[in-house]
């Protein structure tokens, strides 16, 4: 997360300095890829802990919640 935060600050600085647009776009793409990686990792941990626990208690509503989240991530 610290690296992503640094990337975002760097992008802000590039915009403020009016750096070449293609360079800024490439940095934005890198930051998005890093965020996607964090999202996938967090989803995996969520499925293996929170979701599993709720299913074990009989709470099947968690399936709909996870599906909504996955579909949102796929956009």
C-alpha distance (Angstrom), angle and dihedral (degrees) to the residues before:
residue distance angle dihedral
X1 . . .
X2 3.80 . .
X3 3.78 90.0 .
X4 3.80 91.4 50.3
X5 3.79 90.5 48.0
X6 3.80 88.7 52.5
X7 3.79 90.7 49.3
X8 3.80 91.2 52.6
X9 3.81 91.6 49.1
X10 3.79 88.3 49.2
X11 3.79 91.6 51.6
X12 3.78 90.4 50.1
X13 3.78 89.9 52.0
X14 3.80 91.5 48.4
X15 3.79 90.6 53.2
X16 3.80 92.2 47.0
X17 3.82 90.0 50.7
X18 3.80 89.9 46.5
X19 3.79 92.2 -124.3
X20 3.78 120.1 -175.9
X21 3.82 107.9 -63.9
X22 3.80 94.9 -131.4
X23 3.81 90.2 56.5
X24 3.81 91.0 50.5
X25 3.81 91.4 48.2
X26 3.81 90.7 51.1
X27 3.80 90.5 52.2
X28 3.81 91.0 48.5
X29 3.80 89.3 51.7
X30 3.80 90.3 51.8
X31 3.80 92.0 50.1
X32 3.80 91.2 48.9
X33 3.80 90.8 51.0
X34 3.79 90.2 50.8
X35 3.81 91.3 50.1
X36 3.80 90.1 48.5
X37 3.79 89.0 54.5
X38 3.80 91.6 51.6
X39 3.81 90.4 48.0
X40 3.81 92.3 52.8
X41 3.79 92.3 48.2
X42 3.79 92.1 48.1
X43 3.81 91.6 47.8
X44 3.80 90.2 52.0
X45 3.81 92.2 50.5
X46 3.81 90.3 45.5
X47 3.80 92.1 52.1
X48 3.80 92.7 48.3
X49 3.79 95.4 48.1
X50 3.80 120.9 15.8
X51 3.79 97.3 29.4
X52 3.80 93.5 44.1
X53 3.81 91.1 50.1
X54 3.79 93.1 49.9
X55 3.80 92.2 47.9
X56 3.81 90.5 50.2
X57 3.81 88.9 56.2
X58 3.81 90.1 51.5
X59 3.81 96.6 -104.4
X60 3.80 102.2 142.5
X61 3.82 93.7 168.7
X62 3.79 86.4 84.3
X63 3.81 88.8 73.7
X64 3.81 91.3 62.6
X65 3.80 90.4 46.6
X66 3.80 92.0 52.3
X67 3.80 92.3 46.2
X68 3.81 90.8 53.1
X69 3.77 90.0 50.1
X70 3.81 93.9 47.9
X71 3.80 92.2 47.6
X72 3.82 89.9 49.4
X73 3.80 90.0 50.5
X74 3.80 90.9 51.5
X75 3.81 94.2 59.1
